[in-house]
Amino acid sequence: MIPEHIAFIMDGNGRWAERRHLPRKYGHKMGTEALKRTIRNCAEIGVKFVTFYAFSTENWNRPKDEVDYLFDMFRRFFDEIDQYRDKSYRIVFIGNLSELPTDVSENALRIMKETEGNTGLTILIGMNYGSWEEITQAVNRLLSKGITSVTKEQIAEELYTKVAPFPDLVIRTGGEVRLSNFLLLQSAYAELLFTKVLWPDFNKKTLIKCIEEFESRSRKFGGLEDKNAKT
């Protein structure tokens, strides 16, 4: 069964560049190419939702020139957005956009509005995203409405990711084995897969291998029977 929603922690851009004695910036450039390639591959395979962890709330702690370069990469991605609009993809940026450079946040909001009615692949991109901040803001929004006792459904409706079902599969590249403040609540019953492949090298062959591993697992959701099993 092809997962409906795959989330990606795109790790390893800097190490990919360093191993080739190249500037870290070049690794991010090639990482952007891997992102675009993965969007295309997921659409071809039949995945309905993809989420990418592009810039975390902790990434502000990186050197300023690297942060500035990452935002320049976002700007270049915005310039290429027509190819996704033409395919009827919906693009949603998740995170605290208000803290981003003004032109970046304004373009992100514009693109979300322009693609809101599209019915193809839904692409969620985490920019200034942190799961703890997401959950805190969701709870505070509910409190501001005068709600004093909440349900899990109400919390889910206040999350940045409310436009998509929770991920079935979370893939982290680069060899690290942790979630790094990414979709902590949404990943409660997701299958987690960690690969040593560095993100710029992530290709369709690697994606298919990850999906095959996902298909081989028994998802019990806390019970005893595999809810994906055919009857």
N, C-alpha and C positions, 0 to 999 in steps of 0.2 A: 504494500500500500504506500503510495507516494504521500509524504507528509503534506498536510494542507498549508502549514506555516513553518518556515525555517528561519531561525534567527542566527546571525553570524557575529561573533566577536572577532574582528579583523586584526589579528595580532601578528607582528613579525616584520613590519615594513622596515624599521630601522636596522634590525639585525640582517635582513636580506641585503640591504645596501652595504652595511659594514663588512660583511663577508666578501663582498666584491670590491672593497676599497673605494666605495662611492659615497657621496654625501647622503646623509639620512633623508634629505629632501627628495632625492631621486627614488628612494624606497617608497615614500608616500605617493609619488607620481605613479609608480608601477602598481601600488596598492589601489589607486583609483581605477586603473585599467582592469585590475582583478575584480573590483566591485561591479563595473559595467559588464564585464564578461559573465559574472555570476548572475546578474539580473537576467541577462539573455539566456543563459543556460537553464535557470529555474523556470522561466517562462516556457521554454521549449519542452521541458520535462513534464510540466503540468502543475507546478507548485502555484498556489493561489496568493499567498502572502509571504513576503520576505522582510526581515528587519535587519538593519546593519548598525553596529555600534561604531559610529564614525568619530565622535568627539565627546569625551566624558566630562563631567564636572571637575574631575581631578586633572584633566589634561592641561588646564590653565597653569599648572605647576611646571610645565615643560619650558625650555628656553623660548624667549619671546620670538626670535626669528623663526623657530620651528612652528610655533602657534600661528604666526602671521602667514607662513607658507601654507598651512593647513586651510586657513580661511581663503587664501587665493585659490586653492584647489576646489573648494566649494563654489567659488565664483565661476570657475571654468566649467564645473559640472552644471551650474545654472545655465550657462551659455549653450549647453548641448541638450537642454531639456526638451526641445521640440521633437527629438527622435522618440522620446518616451510618450509624449502627448499624442503623437501620431499613431502609436500602438495602443492607445486608449488605456495606458497605465495610470493608476492613481498614485500620487506621490504625497506622503505625509511626513513632515518633520516633527520628531518628538523630542521634548526637552524644554528647558527654560530658554526660549528664543529671545526673550527681552534683554538678556545679558550679552547677546552676540553683537558684533558690529552692526550698525544700523542698516547698511545696505544688504547685509547678509540676511538679517531677520526679515526685512521688508520683502526681499525676493523670495524667501522661504514661504512667507504668508501668501504672497501672490500666486506662487506655483500651486500651493495647496488649494487655493480657491479655484484656480483655473482647471485643475484636474479632479475636483471633488466628485463630479458626476460620472467619471470614467469607470468602466466595469471590468477592465482587464486586470492584470497583475497589480496588486497593491504593494507598494514599496514604502516601508517605514525607515527613516534614516534618523538615528539618534544624534542630535547636535546639542551640546551642553546638556547631555542626559546623565542623570544619576537616579538609580532606583529609589534610594532612600528619600531624596528630594521629591520624586514623583509621588510616593506614598504619603509623605507629609503634606504636600499640597492638596492631594485628594481628600485627606481627612479634614484639613482646614476648610476646604470649600464646602464640605458637608456640614461642618459646624457653623459656617457663616449662613447657611440656609435654615438654621435653627434645629437641625437634626441632632438629637442627643444619643440615639441608639441606632447603629448602622448595621446593614447586612453586607455580606460579601458582594452581592450583586450591585449594591449602591456604590461600594468602593470601586468595583471594576468599571462602572460607568464614568467615574471621575479620573481614571488613569489616562495618560497620554495615548495609550495603545487601544483605546476603546473601539476604534474602527476595525480592529482585527481580533480573531479568536486568539487565545493564548497559544504560544508556539508548541508544536509537537516535538521539534528537534532544535536543540541549540548546539551549534558547532563553533568551537574555538580553535583557531589555528595558532601556530607558533610554539606549541609544546607546553605552554603554561596550563595548569589544571586548577582553575578558579573562575568565578563568574564576574569578579571585579565590578560589583555594584550594577549589574546589567540584568534587567527584567527579573528581579529576585522573586517577586510575587507571581508573575506570569509563568515563571519556569518551575513552579512547584511540582508539576507532574510531567514536565518535558523530559525527553531523553537527552542526556548530555553526551556529547562526543568531542573528545580532545585529540587533535592531530598535530604531529610535529611539522607538518607542511607549513612553511611561512606563507603569509597571506598573498604576496605577489605571485607565488607559484601555484595558488589554488586554481584548479581548472575543472573542466567538465568531468574528466576521469576521476579526480578526487571527490567531486560532488557525488557522482554516482556511487562510488565506494562508500561514502558516508550514508547515503540513502539505503544501500544494501545492508549496512550494519544496523540501521534503524529498523528495517523490515525484519531482521532476524531476532529482534528483541521482543519479549512478551510484556506488554503494557498492562499492568494490573490495577493501577490507580488506587492502591491501598486494599484491593480485594484479592480474591483468589483466582478469578477467571480473567482471561485476556479479553478485553472489551473489543479488540480489533479482530478477534478470531471469527472465521466464517462459520455459520450454523447450517 
